[in-house]
Amino acid sequence: MELACSALLRCLAPLAAAGGLLILSAPYRLQRLTGFLNPWEDPFGTGYQLTQALIAFGRGHWLGVGLGNSVQKQFLSARSAYRLCVCRAG
């Protein structure tokens, strides 16, 4: 088990370091990462899509609000990763 963990760590550590360097090399990447980690810090700027998705997902509860009854569908881009939120909310 230790051998498998150390081999995995040896493979993932350089990838994580390279990813960290890529994020720090361009300011927009760091802004996107911080916007993802805390979307409520700037809900009308960098965190807009994520806050709208969280509102849509929370509004739908377990079964959704019904087909076409979603309020957030007009604010979300349904062509990307937010399809689940759009479908869940209505």
Secondary structure as UniProt FT lines:
FT   HELIX           2..25
FT   HELIX           27..37
FT   HELIX           39..41
FT   TURN            43..47
FT   HELIX           48..60
FT   TURN            61..63
FT   TURN            67..68
FT   HELIX           72..74
FT   TURN            78..82
FT   HELIX           83..89
//
